[in-house]
Amino acid sequence: MATSKESIGFSIRSMDRSVDPFADFYSYSCGNWLKRKKIPEDKSRIGSFEELYDKNTKTLKSIVTKCSEKATRSPEEQKIGDLYKSLMNTTLLEKLEFKPINPIIKKVRDMASKKELTKLLANLSTIGVSPFFSFHVSPDLMDSSTYAVYLWQGGLGLPDREYYLNEKFAEVRKKYSEFLKKLFLLYGANPGQASKDAEEILRIETKLARFSRSRAELRDDIKNYNKFSYSKLIETYKGLDFETFFKGMGAKRLSYAIVGQPEFFKRLENMLKTESIDSIKAYIAWNVLMVYGHSLHEEIYKLMFGFFNKTLQGQSKPRPRWKRGVSLVNMCVGEALGSIYAKHNFGDKSMHMAESLVSDIRVAFRERLKHSKWMTEETKIKALEKLDSINVKIGYPKKPRDYSRLKIDPNDLVGNIMRSISFDFERDIKRIGKKVDKSEWGMTAPTVNAYYDPSMNEIVIPAGILQPPFFDENLDNAVNYAAIGGVIGHELTHGFDDQGSKYDKYGNLKEWWTKNDRRNFEAKAKGVEKLYGSLEIMPGIKVNGKLTLGENIADLGGISIAYDALHKAMEKSGEHKKLIDGFTQEQRFFISWSQLWKNLTKPETQKLLATIDPHSPAKFRATVPVLTHKDFETNFRKISKLKEPKQKLSKTGVW
């Protein structure tokens, strides 16, 4: 019982016990793994998530292959199998080259005047192409029972506005321009036109970047909630002609829209008045190629991989084609694929253990809330009500999505993708103004992740993550409470982080704290922001404390809550003095948490994630919640030769 049978799971063999835990806890917990692991050529990083993802992908390959080969298939199996076939049919794709998207590009190039622009943008939105800005349908943040329309800033080809505005990305911008020129040359433009189009696209996107709010600002749900009546929206942005836009998409019951960044749309409106139609056409054509280029012949795929994966992320080689095929199936008909996956890979025992863990973690969080010293009773009552109201979904959707109206053709890859996107788009359009479907999942069953949805006030834990190294029914409580227990605690804490805490128990964006309690919370959150913001990822690059604040609060809260839950479990079982591999349950807990975040990342990807990722780097996720925990030093003092940890961090946190 000492270690998991799964090589990717918890293991003392991953530790480097020659390192003092007070000197470098990350190397102590994960050092041997870090020494022997290398980043695969088809990846830009490797860690627990990636290793389990690869394991799940092999399982999914077996499913999609069988679905593509079976003589007699259910309608769902036909869609899974033929979708996979359509990507694997390289002979046909090489023969077709750009033919699958030529009709779309022709519509763009045939635009006679800017008066036709809005109708074109509406049509493109239905197949997943969103130049200039994005549009989506989701629960109204202030009326979570109803679906609403959201308009959001967008239009950038590079990962973030900083790539256009910050001098440290000057070389990336140069390579981006070179890439765009090569792309248009490949599509058939002459050298002069290709150079001009690349220049115009970069210029337009740089303007959009200047109009855009930062990622940290986009975390402020209140600032990004700006409700416009339909008539006010039309009147405010006459130049964008939203009336034609929504009618072109089939939105019939639109009484209002929520505009995320009103100033962005006003500046976009003014920009479009001055931009030439030829520049706009080049930019929109690039947006079509950006969405569908990866699904065409090998030459354009390699070109796009060379920039987006190799240049931006340091990835040496593309993923094997079969992996891309599995990902495509999961993206387009994921709930059908997930049903088969869950049926064979997630049993009742795992479900019951996961449900029990959720219950234990919730009880432990309840105790922390009840005994909070800085929160008034008035706010505590509402906090406890919200915690008790959090819905939990585990494993897989009980009623998978009905894909019967979706046509999948084994000889039409691009058409399959377009129809899949349109299928989801039409579904969203039809539910504007209708009641929210509380049974819906935002992830498929095989996904190696979990989430908290503030509008639903629920946490979702797919079957895909309920495996080693996150969850192992054959291992002791300490390992599981730290790993999947820490993840559950993390997601529950999101309901009470700097943004989740602004939603009430019904999922509405509504203040329910007293003013004094909110001030106390923000002061504690400021301490978390300052602590993480002081950590250096690589020379000259530090963690963005504002961008990562919510995830950092959730990590700190998650491990503390899970630790409390483990202690309660040990009280019931009498395992306080139980040693495994020479370690106490508390020691194994902290080691397990740290091993969960073992990770190697390419420098290019580190720079990218430092700019766009709301999560702190894995090393800090592995160590900061441990080093700041009140019981860390007590539990490892006998092992360490040092008097105290080499890296002293303030015992900060909110929960």
MIDREN-601546 format. One record per residue (C-alpha): residue in one letter; y, x negated, z negated. Coordinates in steps of 0.02 Angstrom, whole numbers, plus 50000, padded with zeros to 5 digits. Layout:
<recs>
aYXZ ...
</recs>
This chain:
<recs>
m500005000050000 a501124984849994 t501754985850173 s501744998350313 k500424997150449 e501874998850570 s502564981850615 i504314989150629 g504254996550454 f504714989850283 s503894973150248 i504114959050124 r503654947750271 s505374951650341 m506164943650188 d506674925450165 r506314922849982 s506944904949989 v508694912549994 d509484917649829 p509864936449827 f511544932949745 a511974920049878 d511584930350035 f510714946950008 y510584950650194 s509624934550230 y508604936950072 s508054954350127 c507944951750315 g507994932850344 n506264930250418 w506494945050534 l508174937950590 k507364920950623 r505884926950725 k506714940850823 k507584938650989 i508624951551081 p507584957651230 e508344954451400 d508504973251432 k509504975951272 s511154970351199 r510544972551020 i508944974750922 g508644982750753 s507764997050664 f508495010450777 e508075001050936 e506314996650880 l505895014550834 y506745020750993 d505595009451095 k504075015851002 n504595033851031 t504995030251213 k503205024151242 t502565040351166 l503735050351278 k503165040351430 s501405046551401 i502035064451395 v503125063751552 t501785054251649 k500475067351609 c501705081051656 s502005072551824 e500145070451861 k499325086451797 a498665098151930 t499015113751827 r500645113851732 s501705125751630 p503485128951695 e504145116851563 e502875103451611 q503355105551794 k505175102251755 i504785087251646 g503585079651770 d504595082751928 l506215076651849 y505335060451804 k504615059251980 s506335061252057 l506975045551971 m505395035552003 n505435039252190 t506365023252236 t505815023752418 l506745040052446 l508275034352347 e508415018352450 k508325028652609 l509655041052551 e510905028152485 f512555037752459 k512035053652549 p511765063952388 i513585062152335 n514425061052506 p514815079852510 i515725078452343 i516715063052394 k517155071952557 k517905086552459 v518965073952366 r519515064752523 d519875081152615 m521115087052483 a522665090752589 s523955092052450 k524135091252262 k524165110252260 e522275109452284 l522025097252140 t521725109651999 k520395119252094 l519525102952136 l519565097351953 a518805114051900 n517375112252024 l517045094351974 s516995099051789 t515495110151822 i514465094851875 g515045083351736 v516485074351824 s518075075351719 p519535065351791 f521125064151685 f520505074651537 s518955082851465 f518495100751427 h517165107551311 v516615123051217 s516145122151032 p516475131550870 d518295134650828 l518655122650685 m519675135950594 d518505150350635 s516785142250640 s515915158550683 t516675158950858 y516545147651010 a518215141051074 v518865130651220 y519475112851187 l520545102051300 w520475083551259 q521255067251319 g520175056951437 g520075049251608 l519695031051561 g518375020651648 l518405006951517 p517715010551342 d519385012951251 r521275012951271 e521324995651190 y520454988251342 y522004992451444 l523354988551316 n522734973651216 e522954956151286 k521264950651217 f520444961451351 a521444954051497 e519914945351568 v518904961451558 r520274970751654 k520224957451789 k518334959151805 y518504978151805 s519704977351953 e518504965652045 f517074977452010 l518034992552076 k518454983052236 k516614978552263 l516124996652231 f517285003552364 l516754989952485 l514954995252456 y515445013252488 g516165008452656 a518015004752631 n518814990052720 p519354975352609 g521194979952610 q520874998152563 a519594993252431 s520844981452348 k522214994652353 d521085008152280 a520514996652138 e522324992352098 e522855010652096 i521395015951987 l521785002751857 r523625007451860 i523265026051836 e522025022851695 t523255011151609 k524535025251610 l523245037151536 a522835024151402 r524675023251353 f524695042251336 s523135042351228 r522935042651040 s521915028850958 r520125031850902 a520695031350722 e521975045050759 l520635055350846 r519705056450680 d521095067250608 d520425084750642 i522005093250580 k523155083150692 n521995086250839 y521905105050812 n523315113150911 k522985131350954 f523845138551108 s523755156651162 y523205157951343 s524935163151400 k525775149251300 l524575136351374 i524975141951551 e526845142051515 t526875125251424 y525925115651558 k526445124351719 g526165108551820 l524335107551768 d523995125551824 f522705129351690 e522555147251752 t521765141051914 f520765128151817 f519915140651702 k519645153651837 g518855140251946 m517575136951809 g517195155251780 a518025156751609 k518375175451598 r518625179151413 l519925166051372 s521215171851244 y521685154551179 a521295136151193 i521365121651070 v522315106751138 g521815090651053 q523315080151102 p524755090851169 e525855075751209 f524485068251319 f524435083651429 k526325084551443 r526415066351498 l524945069051616 e525875083751692 n527385072751725 m526305058551791 l525445069351921 k527135074351993 t527495056452042 e525785049752090 s525375049252275 i523955060152336 d523045044852404 s523045036452233 i522415052452152 k521025053852281 a520455035852250 y520455038752062 i519445054952075 a518205047152197 w517925033352069 n517585046451937 v516215053952047 l515455036852075 m515575032751890 v514535048051843 y513235047351982 g513185029152038 h511775024751918 s510695038052001 l510815031652179 h510035016852268 e509704999952188 e511214990652259 i512505001752175 y511465002752016 k511444983752003 l513324983052035 m513694995651897 f512444987551779 g513284970751811 f514934976951744 f514564990551616 n513034982351539 k513134963751576 t515014960651567 l515444973251431 q513864971651325 g513024955251370 q511404963751424 s510424951951537 k509264963751630 p509154982451663 r507914993051567 p506254996051656 r506405010851772 w505135021051675 k506245019951520 r507715026251621 g506595040451680 v506125045351503 s507965045051451 l508415056151599 v507115069151551 n507705068951371 m509505071351430 c509165085651551 v507715095551475 g507625087551303 e507105102851205 a505615105851319 l505105087651302 g505455088051115 s504295102951088 i502825093351159 y503315077651064 a503475086550896 k501855095950919 h500865079750925 n501945067950822 f502615077650674 g501395086050557 d501535097850409 k501345083650284 s502865074550353 m503855090850354 h503435094650173 m503845076950116 a505505077250209 e505945094250134 s505535087649961 l506625072349987 v508085083050045 s507895093849891 d507865078749775 i509375070749859 r510345087049850 v509955088849664 a510535070949633 f512155073949729 r512435089849630 e512345079949468 r513595067149532 l514805081049579 k514585089849413 h514955074049315 s516385067649423 k517745061149307 w519185062349430 m518905079949496 t519525095749410 e518345110049369 e519205121249496 t518785109549639 k517075105249568 i516525123449577 k517005124349761 a516205107349797 l514575113049719 e514645129249818 k514875119449977 l513435107649936 d512295122349898 s512815130550063 i512355115650173 n510985120950292 v509605108450330 k508635107350493 i507135095850497 g505975090550637 y506305101350790 p507095117750846 k505995132550805 k506545141050967 p506785128351108 r508045131451245 d507455142151391 y507535131651551 s506725144851664 r508295146651772 l508455127851799 k507775121751966 i507015104251967 d506485096252132 p505415080252133 n506365074352288 d508145077552231 l508685066352086 v510565068752101 g510355087352133 n509265088651977 i510595080251871 m511985091151944 r510985107051916 s510555101851738 i512385098651698 s512905114951781 f511535124151686 d512265118451519 f514055120951581 e513745138851634 r512925142351467 d514465135751376 i515695145451484 k514785161851453 r514905160251264 i516785157351249 g517395169651117 k515625174351065 k514765171650898 v514105154250863 d512235151650878 k511775144450708 s510015140050764 e510595127650895 w510255109050881 g511425095150937 m510015082450955 t508285083151032 a506735081350924 p506295063350979 t508045056750938 v508115041950818 n509635048050724 a510295061850611 y511965070650591 y513085081850487 d514045095450578 p515585100850479 s515835117050578 m514035122350545 n514025114350372 e512285107850406 i511295091850418 v510005089250555 i508565076850540 p507525075950700 a505675071550700 g506105055650796 i506875047250643 l505555053150520 q504455037950554 p504415019650498 p505545010750459 f506525026250405 f505095036250334 d503285031650296 e502175043950205 n501005029550158 l502325019550063 d503025020849887 n504515031249835 a505705016549821 v505555012350005 n505705030350065 y507095035449947 a508135020550006 a507775022850192 i507655041150242 g508335046250071 g509855035350102 v510045043250275 i509945060750201 g511185056050065 h512305048450199 e512315064650300 l512615075550146 t514055064250096 h514845067050267 g515215084550206 f516335076350075 d517065061450169 d518875059750224 q518625072550364 g517115082950309 s517985086650144 k519305096350240 y518035109650290 d517525123650172 k515775130050138 y515865141350291 g516275126750407 n518105131150427 l519475118050432 k520325123950273 e520975115150118 w519975119949963 w520495105649848 t521885105849720 k523335094649772 n522995082649630 d521145081149673 r521565077849854 r522755063949800 n521405056349690 f520155057249833 e521355049049955 a521715035049833 k519855031349818 a519635032550006 k521065020250027 g520085007849922 v518585009650038 e519695007350190 k520474991650116 l518794984150066 y517974986150236 g519564981550328 s519504964550244 l517794960250317 e517734948750469 i516484952750606 m516814936850704 p518294924850711 g519874934950739 i519014952050732 k518914962350573 v518174979350536 n519364993650576 g519445001450403 k520265017550465 l519075020450609 t517515017250503 l518115025850345 g517035041550357 e515435031850392 n515805019250254 i516095033050126 a514445040750183 d513505024150166 l514195020949992 g513845038749937 g512145039550023 i511395024549935 s512095029649765 i511425047349779 a509725041349841 y509615028849698 d509945042649572 a508605053349655 l507345039149645 h507655037549458 k507335056049434 a505735054649535 m505165039849428 e505495049749270 k504325063249333 s502965051149390 g503135038349250 e503295023949375 h504745014949289 k503754999149258 k502714999549417 l502744983049514 i502284981749698 d502224964549781 g503014958049621 f504564969049637 t505174983449531 q505515000349611 e507394997149597 q507254980349682 r506194987549823 f507485001349843 f508904989249877 i507824978149988 s507244993350086 w509034999150116 s509544981950177 q508024980550292 l508484997150370 w510014988550445 k509204972450504 n510014968850670 l510434956050804 t511864959850924 k512594950951075 p514394944751048 e515024955551193 t514294971051112 q514994966150943 k516744965751020 l516444982451105 l515804990850947 a517214983650842 t518394993250957 i517475009850981 d516135012150847 p516565022550691 h515145013350602 s515334996250522 p514234982150589 a512434982750529 k512604967650414 f513974976150315 r513024992550309 a511554982750239 t512524973350106 v514154981750051 p513344997449977 v512104986049886 l513344973049821 t514544986549760 h513194996649672 k513364996449484 d511534991649456 f511334978149589 e511704963149478 t510614969449336 n509114971849450 f509184954749532 r509844943749392 k508104937749341 i507724932749521 s509364923749553 k509774906249496 l511624910449509 k512614918249368 e513384931249483 p513394936149668 k514254923649781 q515154937649871 k516044948149740 l516584965049805 s517554978149708 k516474992449646 t517335004549763 g516775021349831 v517155039849818 w515525047649763 
</recs>
